[in-house]
Amino acid sequence: MTKKKLNNVAVRRNVLRSPNRLASSLLIVIFSLFFIADVCYAVPPSRGEGRALKERIALFPFVNLSEDRDALRYVMPVLRTRLEGKGFDVVDEDSLNRFLLKERVRATGYISRDMARKIEKELNVKAVLLGSVNLFSRGKNPEVGFSARLIDSSNGLILWADNASATGDDFTAILGLGRIKTMDNLLPRVADRLLASFTAMSSRKETGHTYRIAVMPFRNNSGLSDAGMIATYMFLVELFKNPGFEPVEYGEVRRAVVDLRVRERGELDYKDIKAMSKSLLVDGFLVGTVELYSDGSNESSPPEVSISARIVDARKNRILWCGSCQIGGNDNIIVLDWGRIRSVDKVASRVVSKLVTRAEKVCGGAVPVVSGPASEVKKTGEPLSR
């Protein structure tokens, strides 16, 4: 083939390839234009959206009401990890400790409205999580029990509350399988159970349809120290979970008790009722006594709890409701060990829940429609007038 023919063949091939090259070039230009447009005109996320992804909260050291002095050393890191895993921005311990030291905060199981606002301003937090370790035992059958509340830092109202408890034997299935033998394995399971419903969103009830109530510290006639405060915190949780009640955060109750020098636990005289209701703007008070709080020493002696309680109406200075309940861990056994309650903390929670349910049936019809202390409270948690 001559040189001239070879040149003609090459020209034809280039001509045939030209459309493909031209199309490829056009595609590259088009994709480049789309990429530049995306970069130039993409809408950046707003600051509000960024904050909504991670709500900042303060985790107060829980008050240790168990008999194990080292309980918090195990509990607090697990709770922090679980909260961060849920997407919350938890205030670092150094910043929180500096705040607590500066404000001379010694009791971290409750918080007043004024203190909540201070921490909101200084640490830029939306809410404060606080609570109590009611049960913590690292024996052959490990046991853990919590009560916890999330407090709105802007107004001191309760946003969320729950109780949770379990023992290693609670997870035992057929043939003894599944039993948890160590605290390291049990603690995360109970923490997850506690925080399963956790939210920082306001679940505030309609003030006109709830009975605003202050839980006074319970008297303790049992042999277990701190059983009175365990019951007090449990009642706060169960009252919050009941749609008929709006409990006041215990930090505000404690502030009023100190300011007005109310000393007697489990009782309120007419003078105290008047002064406390004016300070807290409540419809009534829950007072009571822990008569029995036994964890059970062996298989033949199951855990058992007995509590008596009364609701005193703040407007009429009379007892609106009273009741008592006693439950043992073996009361609901169906067959073998099915239905048995092994934890005294869970028995106590069952007692409290039953009492609150009974009280709601009576107090539900006692809610003031347009007048009364609670009707003077704004949605911000403050009185309309003094």
Backbone hydrogen bonds, N-H to C=O, Kabsch-Sander energy under -0.5 kcal/mol:
donor,donor_aa,acceptor,acceptor_aa,energy
6,L,2,T,-2.0
7,N,3,K,-1.9
8,N,4,K,-1.7
9,V,5,K,-2.2
10,A,6,L,-2.1
11,V,7,N,-2.0
12,R,8,N,-2.2
13,R,9,V,-2.3
14,N,10,A,-2.2
15,V,11,V,-2.3
16,L,12,R,-2.4
17,R,13,R,-2.2
18,S,14,N,-1.5
20,N,16,L,-0.5
21,R,17,R,-2.4
22,L,18,S,-2.8
23,A,19,P,-2.6
24,S,20,N,-2.4
25,S,21,R,-2.4
26,L,22,L,-2.3
27,L,23,A,-2.4
28,I,24,S,-2.2
29,V,25,S,-2.2
30,I,26,L,-2.5
31,F,27,L,-2.6
32,S,28,I,-2.0
33,L,29,V,-2.1
34,F,30,I,-2.1
35,F,31,F,-2.2
36,I,32,S,-2.4
37,A,33,L,-2.3
38,D,34,F,-2.2
39,V,35,F,-2.1
40,C,36,I,-2.6
41,Y,37,A,-2.6
42,A,38,D,-1.0
50,G,46,S,-1.7
51,R,47,R,-2.1
52,A,48,G,-1.9
53,L,49,E,-1.1
54,K,50,G,-0.7
54,K,51,R,-0.7
57,I,89,D,-2.2
58,A,127,A,-2.2
60,F,58,A,-0.8
60,F,129,L,-2.3
63,V,131,G,-2.4
65,L,63,V,-0.9
65,L,133,V,-1.9
69,R,67,E,-0.7
71,A,68,D,-1.5
73,R,70,D,-0.8
74,Y,70,D,-0.8
74,Y,71,A,-1.1
75,V,71,A,-2.4
76,M,72,L,-1.9
78,V,74,Y,-0.8
79,L,75,V,-2.1
80,R,76,M,-2.4
81,T,77,P,-2.2
82,R,78,V,-2.3
83,L,79,L,-2.3
84,E,80,R,-2.5
85,G,81,T,-2.1
86,K,82,R,-1.0
86,K,83,L,-0.6
87,G,84,E,-1.5
88,F,83,L,-1.9
89,D,55,E,-2.2
90,V,88,F,-0.9
91,V,57,I,-2.3
96,L,92,D,-2.0
97,N,93,E,-2.9
98,R,94,D,-2.1
99,F,95,S,-1.8
100,L,96,L,-2.6
101,L,97,N,-2.3
102,K,98,R,-2.4
103,E,99,F,-2.4
104,R,101,L,-0.7
105,V,100,L,-2.6
106,R,104,R,-0.7
108,T,106,R,-0.6
116,A,112,S,-2.1
117,R,113,R,-1.9
118,K,114,D,-1.7
119,I,115,M,-2.1
120,E,116,A,-1.7
121,K,117,R,-2.0
122,E,118,K,-2.5
123,L,119,I,-2.2
124,N,120,E,-0.9
126,K,56,R,-3.2
127,A,56,R,-0.8
128,V,151,I,-2.3
129,L,58,A,-3.1
130,L,128,V,-0.6
130,L,149,R,-2.6
132,S,147,S,-2.8
133,V,63,V,-2.5
134,N,132,S,-0.9
134,N,145,G,-1.7
135,L,145,G,-1.5
137,S,143,E,-2.5
143,E,137,S,-2.2
144,V,166,A,-2.4
145,G,135,L,-2.3
146,F,164,A,-3.4
147,S,132,S,-1.8
148,A,162,D,-2.2
149,R,130,L,-3.1
150,L,160,W,-2.9
151,I,128,V,-3.1
151,I,149,R,-0.5
152,D,157,L,-3.1
153,S,126,K,-2.1
155,N,152,D,-0.7
156,G,152,D,-2.6
159,L,150,L,-3.5
160,W,150,L,-1.2
162,D,148,A,-2.0
164,A,146,F,-1.9
166,A,144,V,-2.3
168,G,142,P,-2.1
170,D,167,T,-0.9
171,F,168,G,-1.2
172,T,169,D,-1.7
173,A,177,L,-4.2
176,G,173,A,-1.5
177,L,174,I,-1.4
179,R,176,G,-0.8
180,I,168,G,-1.8
181,K,179,R,-0.5
185,N,182,T,-0.5
186,L,182,T,-1.7
187,L,183,M,-2.8
189,R,185,N,-0.7
190,V,186,L,-2.1
191,A,187,L,-2.5
192,D,188,P,-2.3
193,R,189,R,-1.7
194,L,190,V,-2.5
195,L,191,A,-2.3
196,A,193,R,-0.7
198,F,195,L,-1.4
209,H,206,E,-2.0
210,T,207,T,-1.2
211,Y,244,G,-2.5
212,R,210,T,-0.8
213,I,246,E,-1.6
214,A,284,G,-1.9
216,M,214,A,-0.7
216,M,286,L,-2.5
218,F,228,G,-0.7
219,R,288,G,-2.5
221,N,219,R,-0.6
221,N,290,V,-2.5
225,S,223,G,-0.6
227,A,224,L,-1.5
230,I,226,D,-2.1
231,A,227,A,-2.1
232,T,228,G,-1.9
233,Y,229,M,-2.5
234,M,230,I,-2.1
235,F,231,A,-2.5
236,L,232,T,-1.7
237,V,233,Y,-1.8
238,E,234,M,-2.5
239,L,235,F,-2.6
240,F,236,L,-1.8
241,K,237,V,-2.1
242,N,238,E,-1.1
245,F,242,N,-1.5
246,E,211,Y,-2.1
248,V,213,I,-2.3
252,E,249,E,-1.3
253,V,249,E,-1.3
254,R,250,Y,-3.1
255,R,251,G,-1.8
256,A,252,E,-2.1
257,V,253,V,-2.5
258,V,254,R,-2.3
259,D,255,R,-2.7
260,L,256,A,-2.5
261,R,257,V,-0.5
261,R,258,V,-0.6
262,V,257,V,-2.2
263,R,261,R,-0.7
266,G,217,P,-1.2
273,I,269,D,-2.4
274,K,270,Y,-2.1
275,A,271,K,-2.2
276,M,272,D,-3.1
277,S,273,I,-2.4
278,K,274,K,-1.6
279,S,275,A,-1.7
280,L,276,M,-2.8
281,L,277,S,-1.9
283,D,212,R,-2.6
284,G,212,R,-1.4
285,F,312,V,-2.1
286,L,214,A,-2.7
287,V,285,F,-0.6
287,V,310,R,-2.6
289,T,308,S,-2.5
290,V,219,R,-3.0
291,E,289,T,-0.8
291,E,306,S,-1.9
292,L,306,S,-1.9
294,S,304,E,-3.0
298,N,301,S,-0.6
301,S,298,N,-1.4
304,E,294,S,-2.5
305,V,327,I,-2.4
306,S,292,L,-2.4
307,I,325,C,-2.3
308,S,289,T,-2.4
309,A,323,G,-2.9
310,R,287,V,-2.9
311,I,321,W,-2.9
312,V,285,F,-2.7
312,V,310,R,-0.5
313,D,311,I,-0.6
313,D,318,R,-3.0
314,A,283,D,-2.9
315,R,283,D,-0.6
317,N,313,D,-1.1
318,R,313,D,-0.7
320,L,311,I,-2.9
320,L,318,R,-0.6
321,W,311,I,-1.4
323,G,309,A,-2.5
325,C,307,I,-2.2
327,I,305,V,-2.3
329,G,303,P,-2.8
331,D,328,G,-1.6
333,I,330,N,-1.2
334,I,338,W,-3.3
338,W,335,V,-2.5
340,R,337,D,-2.0
341,I,329,G,-2.8
342,R,340,R,-0.6
347,V,343,S,-1.9
348,A,344,V,-2.6
349,S,345,D,-2.1
350,R,346,K,-1.9
351,V,347,V,-2.2
352,V,348,A,-2.6
353,S,349,S,-2.3
354,K,350,R,-1.9
355,L,351,V,-2.1
356,V,352,V,-2.4
357,T,353,S,-2.1
358,R,354,K,-2.0
359,A,355,L,-2.4
360,E,356,V,-2.2
361,K,357,T,-1.0
362,V,358,R,-0.7
362,V,359,A,-0.8
363,C,359,A,-3.1
364,G,360,E,-1.9
365,G,362,V,-0.9
366,A,363,C,-1.6
367,V,364,G,-0.5
375,S,372,G,-0.5
376,E,373,P,-1.5
377,V,374,A,-1.7
378,K,382,E,-3.1
381,G,378,K,-1.8
384,L,376,E,-2.7
